[in-house]
């Protein structure tokens, strides 16, 4: 006896005429792009900056300290707030000189911030700038987003799904509670809560955009799936090549979902869909493409770097890097760098200390551990030392102008030996050592 395959979930009483899984690939593409318009790939280019333009803030006024003029930037309406977060930019260079965040002024060593500014509106009096504490930092711009960023989660409060694609976590969010065919804006947020992709209505047509920094991670396919599930009647104002591919991938995902649920079999059994029609639909599937890689929840945490710790033979320079640098010499895999010099009186100081902001504490700990292993205390007075943000780093003691560790915080000697051993397996002639140092020097030039 032939067993009939039962649907894994109840079959809906009816489907809308625009249900993608009941259309052939050509019919689906014709529905989405009825005028068969095609645009060049650059037509809808977007970047993290353009998708997150809200983060730029509003120019509130100008402050002057000595011969320097600073742009004072804040959130819209910040000049009316009692204790606003502010950003100070050098007008001449555009450099972020300081960020006032939650009462603390994170300030570059090379700038002195004015204690008042003149508003852009001439009818307003000068505004006093007040802070509770000053912290000298190497990269004030690392606090920029926190000071200015529009709270995206508040603008898009409806969380539709959390997913992990190619090792990175993302959230799909909506501006409104999903309503069929209302074309409410959708966004995909990255781990830093920045808009990495967005879907919106543009003069009655669909506009799906993915930041160039996130191309190739499947966000277009993810966004298209959600957009067309919620807006089955939505049409495009024209496809780019990538947009057409994403739309077709969304159709394939829906067709394969019908297959997995057993709905085609049930529709044929009930006489609601001819078997020949099902064969025509399935004929459009790409046989080499599997089902959607989009999980219902994160399958794993974000991909973590394989950290390596290079220390030169003289124990004065070091590089913290991701092992991927050994195959892909991209500077993005270089995470920290530093080297020591001596003053004429013999004091040891960090002439350079550089890092990706997320690795500040780790790189600072490595530098201080290297000094401890060498039997040195670290001189950190304003000159000639580089900025050392030691606050918050465990087991650091400051006495006068010197820093020391009160205990070993990292097995740096063992880590450096292991790094040399692993590196030599692919670099027997030691060429990579020069690439590491030169790459770090160039990255933070």
Protein Blocks (a to p, Z undefined) as FASTA:
>chain_A
ZZddddfbdcdfbdcfklmklpcfklmmmmmmmnopacdfklmgccfklmmmmmnopafb
dcdehjbccdddddehklmpmbdcdddddfklopafbdceehiacddfkbccdfbdcdfb
lkbccdddddfbdcddfblmlmmmmmmoccfklmmmccfbdcdeehiacddddfbdcdeh
klpacddddfkopafbdcddeehiacddddfklgonlpmmmmmmmmmmmmmmbccebdcf
klmmmmmmmmmmmmmmmmmnommmmmmmnopacfklmmmmmmmpcfkbccdfbdfbdfbd
cddddddddddfkopaccdddfklmmmccfklpgbdcdddddfkopacdfbacddfklmm
mmmmmmmmmmmmnopacdfbfblcdcddfghpahiacehjaccdfbdfbdfklmmmmmmm
mmmmmmmnommmmmmmmmmmmmmZZ
